């Protein structure tokens, strides 16, 4: 995680902003990788059920709503991180004033 306060020099602020941007990009990457892993696991499970001639494949086909839920979850997580981070910066700013 980045430092608890915004540095004064311009180069320090740029590094701080890049660090925060990487955290938010990491949140989106986490959700995308999680969805890809679940999608792959469900694909393998569907293949196994098809080879075993089990007729429960339609249950796994209903889980195709996974991708449309990833974007809102990632967005909500990034917004929550931003709000908490902004609150932390405000508290730190007024605490040391």
Buried (B, 14 or more C-beta within 10 A) or exposed (E): EBEEEBEEEEEEEEBBEEEBEEBBEEBBEEBBEBBEEBBEEBEEBBEEBEEEEEEEEEEBEEEEEEEEEBEEBBEEBBEEBBEEBEEEBEEBEEEEE
